[in-house]
């Protein structure tokens, strides 16, 4: 189940980045993280912490439950 959640986070993050017209560098700068952190998430090498999920949810104006695949937008 953990792998499914990880895949959903990756897919949702990519979709939101595309929708907002942002790239890894711009997103990282906007939420105060390093670009390689965003890259690691998108490659499935790391998962966002709860604090990072809050930052992403605030930036994209979506609930954390949407980011992790528990709800639809």
N, C-alpha and C positions, 0 to 999 in steps of 0.2 A: 504493500500500500504506500509506503514511503516513496518509492520510485515514481508512482503515479502522481503523487502530490508534487514532487520535484519537477516532473515533466509539465504539469499544469502551470506551475509558477513560471517556468521558462517560456511556455507558449503565451501566457497572459502578459508577461513582461515585454516580450517581443511585439505583441499586438499593440499594447499601450504606447510603447516607444514609437512605433510606426504611426499610430493615430495622432500622437502629439508632435510628430516630426522631430524627435530628438534622437541623439546617438549616445553611445556609452559615455563619451567624454562630457557632453553637456549634462546628461543625467547625473553623473557622478559629481560634477561641480555644483549642480542645483541642490543636491541632497547632502553634500558635505562628505562624500566618500571618494575613494580612489577609483580610477577607471578600471584597474585590473580586478577590483572587487566585482564590479558589474560584469566584466568579461567572464570571471569565474562562475558567476551565477548562470549566465547564458550558456556556458559550456557544460553546465551540470557538475562542475568540480566542487562547488560550495553551495550551501543554501543560505538565503538571507536570515539574519537573526530577527527576533521579534522587533527589536528597535529599527532595523532596516526595513522591515515590512511596514511599520508605522510611517516611516519616512516616505516610502514608495506610495502607500495609500494616500497620504496627504498630498504628495506631489501630483498624482494622477487623479485625485478626487474620487477614489473608489474605496469600498470597504476591504479590509484585510481578507475577509472571507472570499471575496471575488479573486484576489490574487492567488489564494491557495486552492481555488477550485470548489469551494463549498457552496457558492451561490453564483448565479448568473448576474451580469451587469444590468 
